[in-house]
């Protein structure tokens, strides 16, 4: 069982393709901090919640190590379901993220697709750094590699990115 709170949105269909394997935004609706992942994995689709699989466990553990309670965050994904070639699905996901970002004080963009779409930059060049995005007005916008990097290389880059973000948001939570 995960430690996210129970503020789940109603499950819906993707308006572009009709998929019902949707993972809607989740977590504390009035959180000053929004985290934006790339797309839900198999476990996330099964449970209808983001970051409940292995990568989510790494993400939440690292947040906890930094003193951040994952229950204090709002999270969503760029893709509301597994990525497809349907541009309408991506556009719907972008609109959802942009809507979720309104009024937030800090946004953490996680993964190469998310950083590319919202900042037109590579995550490898910007991870752990403050970035600019024409889509968001939050004073703090940072990029981070995916938690999956710990399964492919080391936890160092991911951990450092989260540490830098945690430092910037310590007064918000």
QUIWO-V983196 format. One record per residue. N is the residue number from 1. PSI is psi in whole degrees, -180 to 180 (999 if undefined). OMEGA is omega in whole degrees, 0 to 359 (999 if undefined). Layout:
n=N psi=PSI omega=OMEGA
n=N psi=PSI omega=OMEGA
This chain:
n=1 psi=136 omega=183
n=2 psi=173 omega=184
n=3 psi=13 omega=177
n=4 psi=152 omega=178
n=5 psi=180 omega=188
n=6 psi=24 omega=179
n=7 psi=77 omega=182
n=8 psi=139 omega=175
n=9 psi=161 omega=175
n=10 psi=141 omega=177
n=11 psi=141 omega=182
n=12 psi=176 omega=176
n=13 psi=149 omega=173
n=14 psi=125 omega=182
n=15 psi=-19 omega=182
n=16 psi=-39 omega=186
n=17 psi=-11 omega=179
n=18 psi=2 omega=180
n=19 psi=138 omega=175
n=20 psi=4 omega=178
n=21 psi=53 omega=187
n=22 psi=140 omega=171
n=23 psi=102 omega=183
n=24 psi=169 omega=174
n=25 psi=153 omega=189
n=26 psi=154 omega=175
n=27 psi=-166 omega=186
n=28 psi=112 omega=185
n=29 psi=-34 omega=183
n=30 psi=18 omega=179
n=31 psi=140 omega=175
n=32 psi=-9 omega=185
n=33 psi=129 omega=176
n=34 psi=131 omega=171
n=35 psi=137 omega=184
n=36 psi=110 omega=176
n=37 psi=-178 omega=182
n=38 psi=-62 omega=182
n=39 psi=156 omega=180
n=40 psi=146 omega=175
n=41 psi=-173 omega=183
n=42 psi=-48 omega=180
n=43 psi=-40 omega=180
n=44 psi=-43 omega=179
n=45 psi=-43 omega=180
n=46 psi=-43 omega=182
n=47 psi=-15 omega=181
n=48 psi=22 omega=181
n=49 psi=142 omega=178
n=50 psi=152 omega=172
n=51 psi=44 omega=176
n=52 psi=-4 omega=178
n=53 psi=-162 omega=183
n=54 psi=-43 omega=180
n=55 psi=-36 omega=176
n=56 psi=-37 omega=178
n=57 psi=-41 omega=177
n=58 psi=-46 omega=181
n=59 psi=-51 omega=182
n=60 psi=-37 omega=178
n=61 psi=-43 omega=179
n=62 psi=-39 omega=175
n=63 psi=-46 omega=179
n=64 psi=-40 omega=178
n=65 psi=-30 omega=179
n=66 psi=2 omega=178
n=67 psi=17 omega=179
n=68 psi=124 omega=178
n=69 psi=120 omega=181
n=70 psi=-23 omega=179
n=71 psi=-15 omega=181
n=72 psi=-3 omega=185
n=73 psi=161 omega=167
n=74 psi=139 omega=180
n=75 psi=144 omega=174
n=76 psi=176 omega=180
n=77 psi=152 omega=173
n=78 psi=-48 omega=176
n=79 psi=132 omega=179
n=80 psi=-14 omega=178
n=81 psi=-176 omega=178
n=82 psi=141 omega=180
n=83 psi=145 omega=178
n=84 psi=178 omega=175
n=85 psi=-4 omega=181
n=86 psi=110 omega=181
n=87 psi=-27 omega=179
n=88 psi=-33 omega=178
n=89 psi=-44 omega=178
n=90 psi=-43 omega=179
n=91 psi=-41 omega=177
n=92 psi=-44 omega=178
n=93 psi=-42 omega=178
n=94 psi=-45 omega=179
n=95 psi=-39 omega=178
n=96 psi=-47 omega=180
n=97 psi=-46 omega=180
n=98 psi=-42 omega=177
n=99 psi=-44 omega=179
n=100 psi=-30 omega=184
n=101 psi=-19 omega=183
n=102 psi=128 omega=177
n=103 psi=-1 omega=179
n=104 psi=152 omega=179
n=105 psi=-23 omega=181
n=106 psi=143 omega=179
n=107 psi=131 omega=175
n=108 psi=116 omega=179
n=109 psi=120 omega=186
n=110 psi=121 omega=174
n=111 psi=156 omega=186
n=112 psi=-44 omega=180
n=113 psi=-43 omega=182
n=114 psi=-47 omega=180
n=115 psi=-41 omega=180
n=116 psi=-46 omega=183
n=117 psi=-44 omega=187
n=118 psi=-17 omega=182
n=119 psi=-11 omega=184
n=120 psi=40 omega=178
n=121 psi=167 omega=176
n=122 psi=143 omega=180
n=123 psi=-32 omega=181
n=124 psi=-29 omega=180
n=125 psi=-15 omega=187
n=126 psi=-4 omega=186
n=127 psi=132 omega=182
n=128 psi=5 omega=182
n=129 psi=156 omega=171
n=130 psi=136 omega=180
n=131 psi=164 omega=176
n=132 psi=146 omega=176
n=133 psi=131 omega=177
n=134 psi=-8 omega=184
n=135 psi=-19 omega=188
n=136 psi=150 omega=177
n=137 psi=5 omega=180
n=138 psi=141 omega=179
n=139 psi=-24 omega=179
n=140 psi=116 omega=175
n=141 psi=121 omega=182
n=142 psi=158 omega=179
n=143 psi=155 omega=183
n=144 psi=143 omega=173
n=145 psi=162 omega=178
n=146 psi=150 omega=173
n=147 psi=-23 omega=180
n=148 psi=-19 omega=179
n=149 psi=-27 omega=180
n=150 psi=-22 omega=178
n=151 psi=-18 omega=183
n=152 psi=-30 omega=181
n=153 psi=-98 omega=179
n=154 psi=169 omega=181
n=155 psi=-12 omega=187
n=156 psi=-53 omega=183
n=157 psi=-43 omega=178
n=158 psi=-46 omega=181
n=159 psi=-45 omega=180
n=160 psi=-41 omega=178
n=161 psi=-47 omega=180
n=162 psi=-37 omega=178
n=163 psi=-44 omega=179
n=164 psi=-41 omega=178
n=165 psi=-45 omega=180
n=166 psi=-41 omega=178
n=167 psi=-41 omega=182
n=168 psi=-26 omega=185
n=169 psi=7 omega=187
n=170 psi=-29 omega=180
n=171 psi=-4 omega=182
n=172 psi=-27 omega=186
n=173 psi=999 omega=999
